[in-house]
Amino acid sequence: MTVTIYHNPRCSKSRATLALLRERGIEPEIAEYLQQPPTPAELKKILDLLGKSAADIMRTGEAEYKDARAAVDAMDEAARIAWLCDNPRVIERPIVLTDSAARIGRPPESVLDII
């Protein structure tokens, strides 16, 4: 089973989720999404696996969101996905993926049911 974590090394929840995976003997592929954001197609797949919309995974406290809120709120789903890819700090973190499921690691233990 392939496990990938969309990871921000500066985020304590992301670090804790990565440590939890490693404690379970899983060495995931690490996608530092702030350095290499997902493509819209990749993010759409992640959202499908999460069973969530783009709006569901937005960090609404981030300055990028606050500055663009009116425009983002008026966008359709495809446009929101593209906007998130252009503004990856707004994507909730961490996200852990397997081939068939995904979970947001808040709390970190929430990823355990997919591994």
Long-range contacts (C-beta under 8 A, 24 or more apart in sequence): 1-98, 1-99, 1-115, 2-29, 2-98, 2-99, 3-28, 3-29, 3-96, 3-97, 3-98, 3-115, 4-28, 4-29, 4-30, 4-31, 4-96, 4-97, 5-29, 5-30, 5-31, 5-94, 5-95, 5-96, 5-97, 5-105, 6-31, 6-33, 6-38, 6-46, 6-91, 6-93, 6-94, 6-95, 6-96, 6-97, 7-31, 7-32, 7-33, 7-93, 7-94, 8-32, 8-33, 8-34, 8-93, 8-94, 11-93, 11-94, 13-93, 13-94, 13-105, 13-106, 13-107, 13-108, 14-93, 14-94, 14-105, 16-105, 16-108, 17-94, 17-96, 17-105, 17-108, 17-111, 18-94, 19-108, 20-105, 20-108, 20-109, 20-111, 20-112, 21-96, 21-111, 21-115, 24-112, 24-115, 26-115, 28-96, 33-88, 33-91, 33-93, 34-88, 34-89, 37-85, 37-86, 37-88, 37-91, 38-85, 38-88, 39-85, 40-78, 40-81, 40-82, 40-85, 43-81, 43-84, 43-85, 43-91, 44-81, 46-95, 46-97, 46-102, 47-81, 49-97, 49-100, 49-101, 49-102, 50-95, 50-102, 50-103, 50-104, 53-77, 53-80, 54-80, 54-81, 54-83, 54-84, 55-80, 57-84, 57-91, 57-92, 57-95, 57-104, 58-84, 58-90, 58-91, 58-92, 59-89, 59-90, 59-91, 59-92, 62-87, 62-89, 62-90, 64-89, 64-90, 65-90
